[in-house]
Amino acid sequence: MAMKRFDSINVIPFIDIMLVLLAIVLTTATFIAQGKIDINLPKANQEAAPPQDPPITLSIDRDGAAYYNDEAVTLEDLSLRLSGLDKETSIVMRVDEAVPFAGFVSVVDILKTQKLERLSIVTQRPQ
């Protein structure tokens, strides 16, 4: 009894599975990339990528409310929370473009006071 010889391998099921996995990854990536707080980011020609280690996210919405990792805080609470962080902690700031410059400066001043200088500011490219 001779074995049947394989002349080719059927890769269509493999391609189907890969396309389903790609659709799942792309769908979840769009939800992850969107922040939970509604912020209209300012435009910049150079868009810096956030650092790879898990950073602390500071956000300021259009009403001037501050958020520490998506949790609303006052500037005093923000200063207290940042005081316990390691000086090498990465900070990512998301600030609505409608926020007055003084609101941005007050948060940066708190960061400088705590000697947290690994700061990235999230922007979006002009369209």
N, CA and C atoms as an extended XYZ file, in Angstrom:
381
Properties=species:S:1:pos:R:3:atomname:S:1:resname:S:1:resid:I:1 pbc="F F F"
N         0.840       -1.171        0.000 N   MET     1
C         0.000        0.000        0.000 CA  MET     1
C         0.888        1.238        0.000 C   MET     1
N         0.827        2.025       -1.033 N   ALA     2
C         1.675        3.196       -1.160 CA  ALA     2
C         0.965        4.427       -0.589 C   ALA     2
N         1.786        5.340        0.019 N   MET     3
C         1.228        6.575        0.566 CA  MET     3
C         0.996        7.580       -0.555 C   MET     3
N        -0.027        8.383       -0.349 N   LYS     4
C        -0.341        9.411       -1.341 CA  LYS     4
C         0.706       10.527       -1.257 C   LYS     4
N         1.192       10.958       -2.390 N   ARG     5
C         2.221       11.991       -2.434 CA  ARG     5
C         1.567       13.371       -2.429 C   ARG     5
N         2.106       14.307       -1.591 N   PHE     6
C         1.596       15.672       -1.525 CA  PHE     6
C         2.346       16.526       -2.534 C   PHE     6
N         1.638       17.035       -3.509 N   ASP     7
C         2.261       17.915       -4.477 CA  ASP     7
C         2.206       19.381       -4.030 C   ASP     7
N         1.208       19.712       -3.246 N   SER     8
C         1.096       21.094       -2.765 CA  SER     8
C         0.392       21.096       -1.410 C   SER     8
N         0.562       22.198       -0.707 N   ILE     9
C        -0.072       22.364        0.599 CA  ILE     9
C        -1.175       23.397        0.454 C   ILE     9
N        -2.315       23.126        1.018 N   ASN    10
C        -3.448       24.041        0.964 CA  ASN    10
C        -3.270       25.097        2.062 C   ASN    10
N        -2.961       26.334        1.672 N   VAL    11
C        -2.713       27.407        2.642 CA  VAL    11
C        -3.929       28.304        2.850 C   VAL    11
N        -5.028       28.025        2.186 N   ILE    12
C        -6.211       28.880        2.310 CA  ILE    12
C        -6.748       28.918        3.749 C   ILE    12
N        -6.846       27.784        4.461 N   PRO    13
C        -7.303       27.880        5.864 CA  PRO    13
C        -6.359       28.722        6.731 C   PRO    13
N        -5.067       28.605        6.491 N   PHE    14
C        -4.098       29.410        7.232 CA  PHE    14
C        -4.304       30.903        6.964 C   PHE    14
N        -4.518       31.272        5.729 N   ILE    15
C        -4.753       32.674        5.360 CA  ILE    15
C        -6.044       33.175        6.009 C   ILE    15
N        -7.085       32.347        6.031 N   ASP    16
C        -8.345       32.736        6.668 CA  ASP    16
C        -8.143       33.048        8.147 C   ASP    16
N        -7.418       32.195        8.827 N   ILE    17
C        -7.157       32.407       10.255 CA  ILE    17
C        -6.345       33.680       10.466 C   ILE    17
N        -5.333       33.911        9.643 N   MET    18
C        -4.510       35.106        9.788 CA  MET    18
C        -5.318       36.378        9.545 C   MET    18
N        -6.235       36.352        8.575 N   LEU    19
C        -7.073       37.528        8.318 CA  LEU    19
C        -8.010       37.816        9.485 C   LEU    19
N        -8.545       36.781       10.101 N   VAL    20
C        -9.399       36.976       11.279 CA  VAL    20
C        -8.584       37.568       12.425 C   VAL    20
N        -7.380       37.051       12.662 N   LEU    21
C        -6.519       37.592       13.714 CA  LEU    21
C        -6.131       39.037       13.423 C   LEU    21
N        -5.850       39.354       12.169 N   LEU    22
C        -5.518       40.727       11.795 CA  LEU    22
C        -6.693       41.657       12.068 C   LEU    22
N        -7.895       41.223       11.740 N   ALA    23
C        -9.082       42.051       11.999 CA  ALA    23
C        -9.263       42.296       13.491 C   ALA    23
N        -9.014       41.277       14.318 N   ILE    24
C        -9.137       41.427       15.770 CA  ILE    24
C        -8.095       42.409       16.288 C   ILE    24
N        -6.861       42.279       15.843 N   VAL    25
C        -5.786       43.175       16.296 CA  VAL    25
C        -6.076       44.614       15.891 C   VAL    25
N        -6.489       44.838       14.648 N   LEU    26
C        -6.769       46.194       14.196 CA  LEU    26
C        -7.947       46.808       14.941 C   LEU    26
N        -8.965       46.018       15.231 N   THR    27
C       -10.121       46.529       15.963 CA  THR    27
C        -9.745       46.926       17.379 C   THR    27
N        -9.005       46.077       18.075 N   THR    28
C        -8.627       46.415       19.451 CA  THR    28
C        -7.605       47.544       19.481 C   THR    28
N        -6.743       47.629       18.477 N   ALA    29
C        -5.737       48.696       18.461 CA  ALA    29
C        -6.392       50.065       18.341 C   ALA    29
N        -7.473       50.177       17.591 N   THR    30
C        -8.130       51.482       17.472 CA  THR    30
C        -8.761       51.887       18.783 C   THR    30
N        -9.285       50.940       19.569 N   PHE    31
C        -9.861       51.291       20.859 CA  PHE    31
C        -8.778       51.648       21.862 C   PHE    31
N        -7.654       50.968       21.794 N   ILE    32
C        -6.559       51.250       22.727 CA  ILE    32
C        -5.925       52.601       22.404 C   ILE    32
N        -5.782       52.918       21.120 N   ALA    33
C        -5.121       54.161       20.728 CA  ALA    33
C        -5.943       55.382       21.105 C   ALA    33
N        -7.248       55.256       21.172 N   GLN    34
C        -8.093       56.385       21.536 CA  GLN    34
C        -8.075       56.554       23.044 C   GLN    34
N        -7.830       57.778       23.504 N   GLY    35
C        -7.872       58.048       24.934 CA  GLY    35
C        -9.312       58.064       25.422 C   GLY    35
N        -9.506       57.867       26.707 N   LYS    36
C       -10.842       57.863       27.281 CA  LYS    36
C       -11.369       59.276       27.471 C   LYS    36
N       -10.489       60.243       27.606 N   ILE    37
C       -10.887       61.630       27.837 CA  ILE    37
C       -10.912       62.347       26.504 C   ILE    37
N       -12.003       63.066       26.241 N   ASP    38
C       -12.170       63.755       24.966 CA  ASP    38
C       -11.262       64.983       24.927 C   ASP    38
N       -10.165       64.875       24.168 N   ILE    39
C        -9.196       65.964       24.049 CA  ILE    39
C        -8.905       66.191       22.578 C   ILE    39
N        -8.994       67.447       22.154 N   ASN    40
C        -8.656       67.823       20.789 CA  ASN    40
C        -7.194       68.254       20.795 C   ASN    40
N        -6.305       67.371       20.343 N   LEU    41
C        -4.864       67.614       20.437 CA  LEU    41
C        -4.419       68.689       19.460 C   LEU    41
N        -3.422       69.504       19.868 N   PRO    42
C        -2.876       70.501       18.941 CA  PRO    42
C        -2.081       69.832       17.835 C   PRO    42
N        -1.834       70.562       16.778 N   LYS    43
C        -1.122       70.024       15.614 CA  LYS    43
C         0.370       70.356       15.709 C   LYS    43
N         1.215       69.437       15.235 N   ALA    44
C         2.660       69.652       15.171 CA  ALA    44
C         3.206       68.821       14.013 C   ALA    44
N         4.234       69.330       13.358 N   ASN    45
C         4.818       68.602       12.234 CA  ASN    45
C         5.586       67.369       12.673 C   ASN    45
N         6.205       67.420       13.841 N   GLN    46
C         6.940       66.280       14.364 CA  GLN    46
C         6.121       65.654       15.474 C   GLN    46
N         5.824       64.367       15.321 N   GLU    47
C         5.031       63.665       16.312 CA  GLU    47
C         5.946       62.697       17.044 C   GLU    47
N         6.177       62.933       18.335 N   ALA    48
C         7.067       62.086       19.117 CA  ALA    48
C         6.305       60.869       19.617 C   ALA    48
N         6.935       59.720       19.515 N   ALA    49
C         6.317       58.492       20.016 CA  ALA    49
C         6.467       58.449       21.528 C   ALA    49
N         5.421       58.008       22.239 N   PRO    50
C         5.546       57.881       23.683 CA  PRO    50
C         6.600       56.835       24.038 C   PRO    50
N         7.212       56.928       25.207 N   PRO    51
C         8.223       55.965       25.618 CA  PRO    51
C         7.629       54.555       25.718 C   PRO    51
N         8.517       53.538       25.710 N   GLN    52
C         8.077       52.151       25.689 CA  GLN    52
C         7.631       51.635       27.056 C   GLN    52
N         8.246       52.084       28.167 N   ASP    53
C         7.819       51.614       29.477 CA  ASP    53
C         6.477       52.257       29.822 C   ASP    53
N         5.705       51.658       30.741 N   PRO    54
C         4.382       52.215       31.014 CA  PRO    54
C         4.484       53.594       31.662 C   PRO    54
N         4.108       54.637       30.935 N   PRO    55
C         4.241       55.991       31.463 CA  PRO    55
C         3.025       56.404       32.292 C   PRO    55
N         3.196       57.480       33.020 N   ILE    56
C         2.088       58.132       33.714 CA  ILE    56
C         1.465       59.096       32.711 C   ILE    56
N         0.146       59.068       32.573 N   THR    57
C        -0.530       59.948       31.631 CA  THR    57
C        -1.184       61.093       32.384 C   THR    57
N        -0.807       62.312       32.020 N   LEU    58
C        -1.440       63.516       32.564 CA  LEU    58
C        -2.239       64.148       31.437 C   LEU    58
N        -3.494       64.482       31.702 N   SER    59
C        -4.353       65.073       30.689 CA  SER    59
C        -4.990       66.335       31.230 C   SER    59
N        -5.207       67.290       30.335 N   ILE    60
C        -5.957       68.503       30.675 CA  ILE    60
C        -7.006       68.668       29.583 C   ILE    60
N        -8.289       68.629       29.978 N   ASP    61
C        -9.341       68.752       28.972 CA  ASP    61
C        -9.635       70.216       28.671 C   ASP    61
N       -10.560       70.465       27.739 N   ARG    62
C       -10.828       71.835       27.290 CA  ARG    62
C       -11.374       72.730       28.387 C   ARG    62
N       -11.915       72.116       29.464 N   ASP    63
C       -12.426       72.905       30.587 CA  ASP    63
C       -11.345       73.208       31.613 C   ASP    63
N       -10.131       72.697       31.392 N   GLY    64
C        -9.020       72.946       32.304 CA  GLY    64
C        -8.920       71.935       33.429 C   GLY    64
N        -9.743       70.884       33.403 N   ALA    65
C        -9.684       69.854       34.444 CA  ALA    65
C        -8.473       68.955       34.204 C   ALA    65
N        -7.738       68.652       35.280 N   ALA    66
C        -6.537       67.819       35.193 CA  ALA    66
C        -6.892       66.374       35.519 C   ALA    66
N        -6.204       65.442       34.855 N   TYR    67
C        -6.412       64.012       35.054 CA  TYR    67
C        -5.062       63.331       35.224 C   TYR    67
N        -4.996       62.413       36.184 N   TYR    68
C        -3.819       61.583       36.429 CA  TYR    68
C        -4.225       60.158       36.072 C   TYR    68
N        -3.697       59.623       34.966 N   ASN    69
C        -4.090       58.294       34.473 CA  ASN    69
C        -5.605       58.167       34.396 C   ASN    69
N        -6.256       59.129       33.743 N   ASP    70
C        -7.703       59.151       33.495 CA  ASP    70
C        -8.549       59.328       34.754 C   ASP    70
N        -7.946       59.740       35.864 N   GLU    71
C        -8.681       60.010       37.095 CA  GLU    71
C        -8.577       61.509       37.389 C   GLU    71
N        -9.730       62.168       37.554 N   ALA    72
C        -9.748       63.613       37.784 CA  ALA    72
C        -9.054       63.951       39.107 C   ALA    72
N        -8.176       64.963       39.059 N   VAL    73
C        -7.446       65.407       40.250 CA  VAL    73
C        -7.343       66.932       40.227 C   VAL    73
N        -7.133       67.515       41.409 N   THR    74
C        -6.809       68.938       41.485 CA  THR    74
C        -5.300       69.079       41.334 C   THR    74
N        -4.825       70.306       41.146 N   LEU    75
C        -3.376       70.503       41.003 CA  LEU    75
C        -2.640       70.129       42.288 C   LEU    75
N        -3.276       70.341       43.447 N   GLU    76
C        -2.646       69.959       44.722 CA  GLU    76
C        -2.522       68.438       44.818 C   GLU    76
N        -3.610       67.726       44.439 N   ASP    77
C        -3.558       66.254       44.443 CA  ASP    77
C        -2.517       65.743       43.450 C   ASP    77
N        -2.439       66.411       42.310 N   LEU    78
C        -1.458       66.015       41.288 CA  LEU    78
C        -0.043       66.134       41.838 C   LEU    78
N         0.232       67.219       42.530 N   SER    79
C         1.557       67.420       43.121 CA  SER    79
C         1.868       66.326       44.134 C   SER    79
N         0.878       65.959       44.946 N   LEU    80
C         1.095       64.897       45.940 CA  LEU    80
C         1.345       63.546       45.273 C   LEU    80
N         0.590       63.240       44.234 N   ARG    81
C         0.773       61.954       43.547 CA  ARG    81
C         2.121       61.876       42.844 C   ARG    81
N         2.552       62.980       42.265 N   LEU    82
C         3.825       62.980       41.544 CA  LEU    82
C         5.020       62.973       42.483 C   LEU    82
N         4.832       63.398       43.728 N   SER    83
C         5.963       63.478       44.660 CA  SER    83
C         6.543       62.108       44.999 C   SER    83
N         5.735       61.055       44.933 N   GLY    84
C         6.226       59.720       45.268 CA  GLY    84
C         6.833       58.958       44.106 C   GLY    84
N         6.871       59.554       42.928 N   LEU    85
C         7.366       58.846       41.745 CA  LEU    85
C         8.886       58.909       41.636 C   LEU    85
N         9.454       57.879       41.001 N   ASP    86
C        10.874       57.852       40.693 CA  ASP    86
C        11.183       58.968       39.691 C   ASP    86
N        12.332       59.575       39.789 N   LYS    87
C        12.709       60.701       38.919 CA  LYS    87
C        12.851       60.289       37.459 C   LYS    87
N        13.015       58.993       37.181 N   GLU    88
C        13.145       58.504       35.815 CA  GLU    88
C        11.814       58.060       35.211 C   GLU    88
N        10.715       58.297       35.919 N   THR    89
C         9.397       57.910       35.426 CA  THR    89
C         9.045       58.724       34.185 C   THR    89
N         8.528       58.045       33.180 N   SER    90
C         8.104       58.731       31.954 CA  SER    90
C         6.716       59.319       32.156 C   SER    90
N         6.563       60.558       31.719 N   ILE    91
C         5.288       61.263       31.810 CA  ILE    91
C         4.835       61.589       30.393 C   ILE    91
N         3.579       61.285       30.084 N   VAL    92
C         2.990       61.636       28.798 CA  VAL    92
C         1.874       62.631       29.072 C   VAL    92
N         1.961       63.808       28.423 N   MET    93
C         0.932       64.841       28.607 CA  MET    93
C         0.051       64.920       27.380 C   MET    93
N        -1.254       64.953       27.624 N   ARG    94
C        -2.255       65.170       26.584 CA  ARG    94
C        -3.027       66.416       26.993 C   ARG    94
N        -2.862       67.490       26.238 N   VAL    95
C        -3.490       68.769       26.577 CA  VAL    95
C        -4.348       69.220       25.403 C   VAL    95
N        -5.604       69.553       25.690 N   ASP    96
C        -6.497       70.062       24.648 CA  ASP    96
C        -5.954       71.386       24.123 C   ASP    96
N        -6.072       71.612       22.817 N   GLU    97
C        -5.518       72.822       22.216 CA  GLU    97
C        -6.235       74.081       22.683 C   GLU    97
N        -7.438       73.957       23.260 N   ALA    98
C        -8.180       75.123       23.727 CA  ALA    98
C        -7.764       75.560       25.131 C   ALA    98
N        -6.922       74.783       25.801 N   VAL    99
C        -6.498       75.120       27.161 CA  VAL    99
C        -5.552       76.316       27.108 C   VAL    99
N        -5.797       77.335       27.958 N   PRO   100
C        -4.859       78.461       27.992 CA  PRO   100
C        -3.456       77.986       28.382 C   PRO   100
N        -2.467       78.690       27.886 N   PHE   101
C        -1.077       78.303       28.117 CA  PHE   101
C        -0.751       78.251       29.601 C   PHE   101
N        -1.405       79.084       30.405 N   ALA   102
C        -1.145       79.106       31.850 CA  ALA   102
C        -1.494       77.763       32.493 C   ALA   102
N        -2.536       77.084       32.010 N   GLY   103
C        -2.896       75.767       32.547 CA  GLY   103
C        -1.817       74.739       32.267 C   GLY   103
N        -1.261       74.779       31.063 N   PHE   104
C        -0.168       73.879       30.687 CA  PHE   104
C         1.070       74.168       31.544 C   PHE   104
N         1.389       75.448       31.699 N   VAL   105
C         2.589       75.841       32.464 CA  VAL   105
C         2.463       75.419       33.922 C   VAL   105
N         1.271       75.509       34.499 N   SER   106
C         1.115       75.128       35.908 CA  SER   106
C         1.418       73.645       36.120 C   SER   106
N         1.008       72.787       35.176 N   VAL   107
C         1.301       71.345       35.304 CA  VAL   107
C         2.793       71.091       35.076 C   VAL   107
N         3.388       71.747       34.085 N   VAL   108
C         4.825       71.577       33.836 CA  VAL   108
C         5.633       72.073       35.034 C   VAL   108
N         5.171       73.129       35.680 N   ASP   109
C         5.849       73.648       36.864 CA  ASP   109
C         5.837       72.615       37.994 C   ASP   109
N         4.715       71.918       38.159 N   ILE   110
C         4.647       70.853       39.166 CA  ILE   110
C         5.645       69.748       38.824 C   ILE   110
N         5.733       69.389       37.539 N   LEU   111
C         6.687       68.354       37.121 CA  LEU   111
C         8.125       68.781       37.405 C   LEU   111
N         8.450       70.028       37.090 N   LYS   112
C         9.814       70.520       37.331 CA  LYS   112
C        10.121       70.570       38.820 C   LYS   112
N         9.139       70.957       39.637 N   THR   113
C         9.335       71.001       41.090 CA  THR   113
C         9.648       69.611       41.635 C   THR   113
N         8.987       68.592       41.083 N   GLN   114
C         9.216       67.208       41.515 CA  GLN   114
C        10.415       66.573       40.805 C   GLN   114
N        11.092       67.333       39.939 N   LYS   115
C        12.261       66.883       39.175 CA  LYS   115
C        11.923       65.709       38.247 C   LYS   115
N        10.708       65.715       37.712 N   LEU   116
C        10.279       64.721       36.729 CA  LEU   116
C        10.440       65.355       35.359 C   LEU   116
N        11.527       65.007       34.664 N   GLU   117
C        11.859       65.694       33.420 CA  GLU   117
C        11.745       64.817       32.182 C   GLU   117
N        11.332       63.560       32.332 N   ARG   118
C        11.124       62.687       31.162 CA  ARG   118
C         9.695       62.885       30.673 C   ARG   118
N         9.489       63.965       29.944 N   LEU   119
C         8.150       64.393       29.547 CA  LEU   119
C         7.977       64.281       28.038 C   LEU   119
N         6.863       63.688       27.619 N   SER   120
C         6.474       63.656       26.211 CA  SER   120
C         5.117       64.342       26.107 C   SER   120
N         4.951       65.157       25.073 N   ILE   121
C         3.691       65.855       24.856 CA  ILE   121
C         3.059       65.274       23.600 C   ILE   121
N         1.836       64.783       23.715 N   VAL   122
C         1.137       64.144       22.607 CA  VAL   122
C         0.521       65.219       21.728 C   VAL   122
N         0.805       65.126       20.428 N   THR   123
C         0.213       66.019       19.429 CA  THR   123
C        -0.305       65.165       18.275 C   THR   123
N        -0.944       65.813       17.318 N   GLN   124
C        -1.353       65.105       16.116 CA  GLN   124
C        -0.852       65.859       14.899 C   GLN   124
N        -0.600       65.129       13.833 N   ARG   125
C        -0.109       65.758       12.607 CA  ARG   125
C        -1.218       66.551       11.938 C   ARG   125
N        -0.881       67.722       11.342 N   PRO   126
C        -1.894       68.475       10.606 CA  PRO   126
C        -2.353       67.686        9.377 C   PRO   126
N        -3.609       67.863        9.024 N   GLN   127
C        -4.132       67.095        7.887 CA  GLN   127
C        -4.302       67.943        6.670 C   GLN   127
